[in-house]
Amino acid sequence: MGPEYQDIELASFMSTSKGYMGECGFRGGYCEAINFDPDVRVQLLKSISAKLCSSVSGQAAMDVVVNPPTSSEPSYQLFVKEKEQVLGDLKEKAKMVTETFNSMDRMSCNVVQGAMYAFPQIDMPPAALEEAKKRGVPADVMYCFELLEKTGICVVPGSGFGQRPGTYHFRTTILPPVEKLKEMLERFRIFHEQFLSTYK
């Protein structure tokens, strides 16, 4: 990044369960600490040494993540093909989720572009806010529980993330296979229309 950045303290993190490899369930990762003050580095190493390490399978998966096949290895072409498929699917699903939520009445969603989640905002109808108040729960919690009960779709209420007061969100993943995601989004659309109709 150039000489002006060569002395900056920088910590980088990587995990087997994030990124295009997305091996969810494997718990393994690393932290690279560059240009850290030596005294801070000693304390960091002491802190890390006192913790348990990841399982053997997590460590093996991390080894594969940081040492992908090279062009001279027999598995390289298959690796490139699978990587391109995963990245292409993620791009398609990110676009599909963003466009679907933005096409729904009283809902908006920023473009998904660097995570495996969407975080749409719902413009809650006043009648829904009143009902949530009667139930003693935040309106986004009420929305998410009704969604789960009526469709089996599980999303996380935005109130669990410290959203700005007076706004209502939920978090959902874009990870299901393309066909399952299409099906889920259609069920979501039907639920949302019914929700708005109920609380108009």
Secondary structure, DSSP 8 states (H G I E B T S, - for coil): --GGGTT--EEEEEETTSSTT--TT---EEEEEES--HHHHHHHHHHHHTS----HHHHHHHHHHHS---TTSTTHHHHHHHHHHHHHHHHHHHHHHHHHHHHSTTEE-----SSSEE--EE---HHHHHHHHHHTS-HHHHHHHHHHHHH----EEGGGGT--TT-EEEEEE--S-HHHHHHHHHHHHHHHHHHHHHT-
